[in-house]
Amino acid sequence: MNTALWIVQGLLGVAFLMAGGMKLAQPKEKLATNMAWVEDFAPNTIRLIGALEVLGAIGLVLPMALGILPVLTGVAAIGLVLTMIGAAVTHLRRGEMPMLVPNVVLGLLAAFVVVGRLFM
């Protein structure tokens, strides 16, 4: 179980680090070419979402890897579950049903980390 959790944490960490880094590094106009939902948000809000994703990615790996407050790994995973719920709500409101699939998959994987790290 520990190995499966580490694999999922690593994959989620890479996914959220890349997605969040992109939201932090690119202007809204460039993001809009691939992510239509950014039109609904201010540039600072998009950067905030990116920062939360990057922090969540770091929180999934570092606390457990360093053995310093490992409970923070579960807390970071909770934050990412909430982020994916917010993303799913945004896509539902915009009628972007195909975009729900990544949100659900990433949210379920983060929930797996929550359960595995906080309740087992």
Secondary structure, DSSP 4 states (H G I P E B T S, - for coil): -HHHHHHHHHHHHHHHHHHHHHHHHS-HHHHTTT-GGGGGS-HHHHHHHHHHHHHHHHHHHHHHHHTSSTHHHHHHHHHHHHHHHHHHHHHHHHT-GGGHHHHHHHHHHHHHHHHHHH--
